[in-house]
């Protein structure tokens, strides 16, 4: 192993991604169950509403994390076209 720091950083990134996926799947099941309780479980409108809400939440979270990264002196993983 040439660079132990790179190894640890890679392991942290992999663990973070894995745990994020597990959390996302758990939220997915919880939201599906909620939609089913509301009678929108298999309804096309309910599925689209779920997809739109999930997309908006992802955009907001990524935007906030990008701002935090720039305040801390790091770089965001993505840049908006207007800023580029």
HELIX and SHEET records of a PDB file:
HELIX    1   1 UNK A    4  UNK A   37  1                                  34    
HELIX    2   2 UNK A   44  UNK A   71  1                                  28    
END                                                                             
